[in-house]
């Protein structure tokens, strides 16, 4: 990973961590795409009501750990990106590119176009 890409990824990871750590998930969804076999799908609903304990960046992987023992793993490869928004704020990418949407009381965190997203 280039220094610039690594810096950008870690900045995004810090933004996701700042939005999620110790917050309780109030909504979680993962649009189902037939082309993707490795995705959380409706099982992502199991994190609703759980607090986020940690957001751990490892290379281009991002692991979000929840208080109920579940973890969400993403690998962004070259196309994926995590974004943080205020509730009601217009997204910078189209909704059809969203792989996971996590809502906490003060933020909406969206992972766009990640090739690997699994629970």
PANUKOL-484133 format. One record per residue (C-alpha): residue number from 1; x, y, z. Coordinates in steps of 0.5 Angstrom, whole numbers. Example, Ala and Ser with C-alpha at 12.3 -4.5 7.8 and 13.67 -1.06 7.14 Angstrom:
! PANUKOL-484133
+-----+-------+-------+-------+
!   n !    c1 !    c2 !    c3 !
+-----+-------+-------+-------+
!   1 !    25 !    -9 !    16 !
!   2 !    27 !    -2 !    14 !
+-----+-------+-------+-------+
END
This chain:
! PANUKOL-484133
+-----+-------+-------+-------+
!   n !    c1 !    c2 !    c3 !
+-----+-------+-------+-------+
!   1 !     0 !     0 !     0 !
!   2 !     3 !     7 !    -2 !
!   3 !     4 !    12 !     4 !
!   4 !    -1 !    16 !     1 !
!   5 !    -6 !    11 !     1 !
!   6 !    -4 !     8 !     8 !
!   7 !    -5 !    15 !    11 !
!   8 !   -12 !    16 !     7 !
!   9 !   -14 !     9 !    10 !
!  10 !   -12 !    11 !    17 !
!  11 !   -15 !    18 !    17 !
!  12 !   -21 !    14 !    15 !
!  13 !   -21 !     9 !    20 !
!  14 !   -20 !    14 !    26 !
!  15 !   -26 !    18 !    23 !
!  16 !   -30 !    11 !    24 !
!  17 !   -27 !    10 !    31 !
!  18 !   -29 !    17 !    33 !
!  19 !   -36 !    16 !    31 !
!  20 !   -37 !     9 !    33 !
!  21 !   -33 !     8 !    39 !
!  22 !   -37 !     7 !    46 !
!  23 !   -43 !     8 !    42 !
!  24 !   -49 !     4 !    41 !
!  25 !   -52 !     1 !    34 !
!  26 !   -59 !     4 !    33 !
!  27 !   -59 !     1 !    26 !
!  28 !   -55 !    -3 !    22 !
!  29 !   -56 !    -6 !    14 !
!  30 !   -53 !    -9 !     9 !
!  31 !   -56 !    -9 !     2 !
!  32 !   -56 !   -16 !    -1 !
!  33 !   -52 !   -16 !    -8 !
!  34 !   -52 !   -23 !   -12 !
!  35 !   -45 !   -22 !   -14 !
!  36 !   -42 !   -22 !    -7 !
!  37 !   -42 !   -29 !    -3 !
!  38 !   -38 !   -26 !     3 !
!  39 !   -43 !   -21 !     6 !
!  40 !   -46 !   -20 !    12 !
!  41 !   -53 !   -19 !     9 !
!  42 !   -59 !   -19 !    14 !
!  43 !   -55 !   -22 !    20 !
!  44 !   -52 !   -15 !    21 !
!  45 !   -58 !   -14 !    25 !
!  46 !   -55 !   -18 !    30 !
!  47 !   -51 !   -12 !    32 !
!  48 !   -57 !    -7 !    34 !
!  49 !   -57 !    -5 !    41 !
!  50 !   -49 !    -7 !    42 !
!  51 !   -44 !    -2 !    43 !
!  52 !   -38 !    -1 !    39 !
!  53 !   -32 !    -3 !    43 !
!  54 !   -26 !    -2 !    38 !
!  55 !   -25 !     0 !    31 !
!  56 !   -18 !    -4 !    29 !
!  57 !   -14 !    -2 !    22 !
!  58 !   -10 !    -8 !    20 !
!  59 !    -7 !    -6 !    13 !
!  60 !   -13 !    -5 !     9 !
!  61 !   -17 !    -9 !    13 !
!  62 !   -22 !    -6 !    18 !
!  63 !   -25 !   -10 !    24 !
!  64 !   -30 !    -7 !    28 !
!  65 !   -32 !   -11 !    35 !
!  66 !   -38 !   -10 !    38 !
!  67 !   -40 !   -11 !    46 !
!  68 !   -44 !   -18 !    44 !
!  69 !   -38 !   -21 !    42 !
!  70 !   -39 !   -20 !    34 !
!  71 !   -34 !   -17 !    29 !
!  72 !   -35 !   -14 !    23 !
!  73 !   -29 !   -15 !    18 !
!  74 !   -28 !   -11 !    12 !
!  75 !   -22 !   -11 !     7 !
!  76 !   -23 !    -5 !     2 !
!  77 !   -18 !    -7 !    -3 !
!  78 !   -17 !    -1 !    -8 !
!  79 !   -25 !     1 !    -9 !
!  80 !   -27 !     1 !    -2 !
!  81 !   -28 !     7 !     3 !
!  82 !   -31 !     8 !     9 !
!  83 !   -35 !    15 !    10 !
!  84 !   -38 !    18 !    16 !
!  85 !   -44 !    23 !    16 !
!  86 !   -49 !    26 !    20 !
!  87 !   -56 !    24 !    21 !
!  88 !   -60 !    26 !    15 !
!  89 !   -53 !    29 !    11 !
!  90 !   -53 !    27 !     4 !
!  91 !   -48 !    22 !     2 !
!  92 !   -42 !    23 !    -3 !
!  93 !   -43 !    16 !    -6 !
!  94 !   -50 !    13 !    -9 !
!  95 !   -53 !     9 !    -4 !
!  96 !   -53 !     3 !    -9 !
!  97 !   -45 !     3 !    -7 !
!  98 !   -46 !     2 !     0 !
!  99 !   -44 !    -5 !     3 !
! 100 !   -46 !    -4 !    10 !
! 101 !   -49 !     2 !    14 !
! 102 !   -48 !     3 !    21 !
! 103 !   -52 !     8 !    25 !
! 104 !   -51 !    11 !    32 !
! 105 !   -54 !    16 !    35 !
! 106 !   -50 !    22 !    33 !
! 107 !   -47 !    19 !    26 !
! 108 !   -48 !    15 !    20 !
! 109 !   -42 !    11 !    18 !
! 110 !   -42 !     8 !    11 !
! 111 !   -38 !     3 !     8 !
! 112 !   -38 !     4 !     0 !
! 113 !   -36 !    -1 !    -5 !
! 114 !   -32 !    -6 !    -1 !
! 115 !   -30 !   -12 !    -4 !
! 116 !   -30 !   -16 !     2 !
! 117 !   -35 !   -15 !     8 !
! 118 !   -36 !   -20 !    13 !
! 119 !   -39 !   -22 !    20 !
+-----+-------+-------+-------+
END
